[in-house]
C-alpha cells in the first residue's frame, strides 16, 4: 500500500478513534484548575482572553452561517473584542449574530463536554485547533493574532506531542474553563448595566433590534450559560 495512503488512514484513525476516559480524580483536578483561572480576579484578567476568543468567534461564525459578510475580528489587551460584519442592519441574521457572543463559550463548552463523554479527546483537540486556525484568518490586529496563535499552538502541541493522560487533562481543563468562564461575563455585564455602564452591549443591541428589553436578553444569556454548565458538568463527571 502506498505510504501516503497508509499515513492518511493512520491519521484518520487517530482523529476518529476513541480514547480511554481519564480517572475521576483527574476530572475533578481539572475542574479545580479551571476554577482557579475563573474565580480570582487577577488570573481572570488574563484567562478571560480565551473567553473573548470564543465570544468573538461566536459572532463571526454565526455571521458567516447566516449569510453576512465577515469583515474582521479584533481582540484587545483589556479582554474586549470587536467583530465587524456586513449585511442587513436588522433581521434574523443580525439578531442571531448579536446573540451568539455571550452564548458561544458556554455552547462550545457543552459541545466539548459531549465529545469528551463520548471519549473523543483527540477529535476535540483537533476541532478546536481548526476553529482557531479559521478564526486567525479573520483577525485584524496584532494582539489578536498573537493571542489566537498562542492558543491554537498550545492545542496543536498538546494533541501531537503530549501523552494520552496529558491530552485528557488538557482537554477536560479547557472544557471546564469554557463552561465556567461562560458564566462570569454575563454577571459582569449585568453589573455594568446596573451601574449605567456598557450602553452598547450585545443585550442593548439586541433590544434595539427586537424591542425586547435588555433584561430579558440577559436572562437568556444566564439561562444558556448556567444550563450548559449543569448539563456539560454532568457529562464530564459521568453523571448522565
C-alpha positions in Angstrom: 0.0 0.0 0.0 1.2 3.5 -0.8 2.9 5.2 2.2 0.8 8.3 1.8 -2.4 6.3 1.8 -1.3 4.5 4.9 -0.3 7.7 6.7 -3.7 9.3 5.8 -5.5 6.2 7.1 -3.5 6.3 10.3 -4.3 10.0 10.7 -8.0 9.4 10.2 -8.0 6.5 12.7 -6.3 8.8 15.2 -8.8 11.5 14.6 -11.9 9.4 14.8 -10.8 6.8 17.3 -11.9 6.5 20.9 -9.6 7.4 23.8 -9.7 5.9 27.3 -11.7 8.0 29.8 -9.4 9.6 32.4 -9.6 8.7 36.1 -12.2 10.5 38.1 -9.5 12.2 40.2 -8.2 13.8 37.0 -11.6 15.1 36.0 -12.0 16.7 39.5 -8.5 18.1 39.4 -9.2 19.8 36.0 -12.4 21.2 37.5 -10.4 22.7 40.3 -7.8 24.1 37.9 -10.5 25.8 35.8 -12.0 27.4 38.9 -8.5 28.8 39.8 -8.5 30.6 36.4 -12.0 31.8 36.6 -12.6 32.9 40.2 -9.6 35.0 41.3 -9.8 38.4 39.7 -6.1 38.6 38.9 -5.9 35.4 37.0 -9.3 36.1 35.4 -8.0 39.3 33.8 -5.5 37.1 31.9 -7.6 33.9 31.3 -10.6 36.0 30.1 -8.8 36.5 26.8 -9.7 32.9 25.9 -13.3 33.6 26.6 -13.1 36.7 24.4 -11.8 34.5 21.6 -14.8 32.2 21.9 -17.2 35.2 22.3 -15.9 37.0 19.1 -15.6 33.7 17.3 -19.2 33.0 18.0 -20.2 36.3 16.5 -18.1 35.6 13.4 -19.2 32.0 12.9 -22.9 32.9 13.1 -22.5 35.9 10.9 -21.0 33.7 8.2 -23.6 30.9 8.7 -26.5 33.4 8.3 -25.1 34.9 5.1 -23.5 38.0 6.4 -20.0 39.1 5.1 -17.4 38.9 7.9 -15.0 41.8 7.6 -12.8 41.0 10.5 -12.3 40.4 14.2 -10.2 42.4 16.7 -9.1 41.2 20.2 -7.8 43.8 22.6 -5.5 43.5 25.7 -8.3 44.7 28.0 -10.1 41.4 27.0 -12.6 43.3 24.9 -13.2 42.5 21.3 -15.0 43.6 18.1 -16.4 41.6 15.3 -17.5 43.5 12.1 -19.8 42.0 9.5 -21.8 43.4 6.7 -25.4 42.7 5.7 -28.8 43.8 6.6 -28.8 46.0 9.7 -31.7 44.1 11.1 -33.5 40.8 10.6 -32.8 37.3 11.9 -29.2 37.1 10.7 -28.2 40.2 12.6 -30.2 39.1 15.7 -28.5 35.6 15.8 -25.1 37.2 15.2 -25.6 39.6 18.1 -26.9 36.9 20.4 -24.0 34.5 19.6 -21.3 36.2 21.6 -22.3 35.7 25.2 -23.7 32.2 24.5 -20.7 30.9 22.4 -18.3 30.0 25.2 -20.9 28.0 27.1 -22.2 26.3 24.0 -18.7 25.4 22.8 -18.1 24.0 26.3 -21.3 22.0 26.1 -20.3 20.6 22.8 -16.8 19.8 24.1 -18.3 18.0 27.1 -20.4 15.9 24.8 -17.3 14.9 22.8 -15.4 14.1 25.9 -18.2 12.0 27.3 -18.1 10.0 24.0 -14.3 9.5 24.5 -13.4 11.8 21.6 -10.4 13.6 23.1 -8.3 13.8 20.0 -11.2 14.9 17.9 -11.9 17.7 20.4 -8.3 19.0 20.4 -8.1 19.0 16.6 -11.5 20.6 16.1 -10.5 23.4 18.5 -7.3 23.8 16.6 -9.2 24.0 13.3 -11.6 26.6 14.6 -8.8 28.8 15.9 -6.9 28.5 12.6 -10.1 29.6 10.7 -10.5 32.5 13.1 -6.9 33.6 12.7 -7.6 34.3 9.0 -10.1 36.9 10.1 -8.1 38.6 12.8 -7.3 42.2 12.0 -4.9 43.3 14.8 -1.5 42.2 16.1 -2.6 41.5 19.7 -5.5 39.3 18.4 -3.2 37.4 16.1 -0.7 36.7 18.8 -3.4 35.6 21.2 -5.0 33.2 18.7 -1.7 31.8 17.5 -0.6 31.1 21.1 -3.9 29.4 22.0 -4.1 27.4 18.8 -0.4 26.5 19.1 -1.0 25.1 22.5 -3.8 22.9 21.4 -1.7 21.7 18.4 1.3 20.9 20.5 -0.7 19.0 23.2 -2.5 17.0 20.5 0.7 16.0 18.7 3.3 15.7 21.4 1.7 15.0 24.8 1.0 11.7 26.4 -2.6 10.4 26.4 -3.1 11.4 30.1 -1.8 14.9 29.5 -4.1 15.3 26.5 -7.1 14.2 28.5 -6.2 16.5 31.4 -5.7 19.5 29.0 -9.0 18.8 27.1 -11.0 18.4 30.3 -9.5 21.6 31.8 -10.3 23.5 28.6 -13.9 22.4 28.5 -14.4 23.1 32.2 -12.9 26.5 31.7 -15.3 27.3 28.8 -18.3 26.1 30.9 -17.3 28.1 34.0 -15.8 31.0 32.1 -19.0 31.4 30.1 -21.0 32.2 33.3 -18.9 35.0 34.7 -19.0 37.5 31.8 -22.8 37.6 31.9 -22.8 38.6 35.6 -20.1 41.1 34.8 -22.3 42.6 32.1 -25.3 42.7 34.4 -23.3 44.5 37.0 -22.0 47.1 34.5 -25.5 47.8 33.2 -26.8 48.1 36.8 -24.4 51.0 37.2 -25.1 52.6 33.9 -22.1 51.1 32.0 -21.9 49.2 28.7 -24.7 51.2 27.0 -23.9 49.5 23.6 -23.6 45.9 24.9 -24.9 42.9 23.0 -28.0 42.9 25.1 -28.7 46.6 24.3 -28.1 46.0 20.6 -30.5 43.1 20.7 -33.1 45.2 22.5 -32.9 47.8 19.7 -33.2 45.0 17.1 -36.1 43.2 18.6 -37.9 45.7 21.0 -37.3 43.1 23.7 -35.9 44.6 26.9 -32.2 44.1 27.6 -33.0 42.4 30.9 -34.7 39.5 29.0 -31.7 39.1 26.8 -29.5 38.9 29.9 -31.9 36.3 31.3 -31.4 34.3 28.1 -27.6 34.6 28.4 -27.8 33.5 32.0 -30.1 30.5 31.1 -27.8 29.3 28.3 -24.6 29.6 30.4 -26.0 28.0 33.6 -27.8 25.2 31.8 -24.7 24.5 29.7 -22.6 24.3 32.9 -25.1 21.9 34.6 -25.5 19.7 31.5 -21.9 19.8 30.5 -20.7 19.2 34.0 -22.9 16.1 34.3 -21.4 14.8 31.1 -17.8 15.4 32.3 -18.5 13.9 35.7 -20.1 10.8 34.1 -23.5 11.5 35.7 -25.5 11.3 32.6 
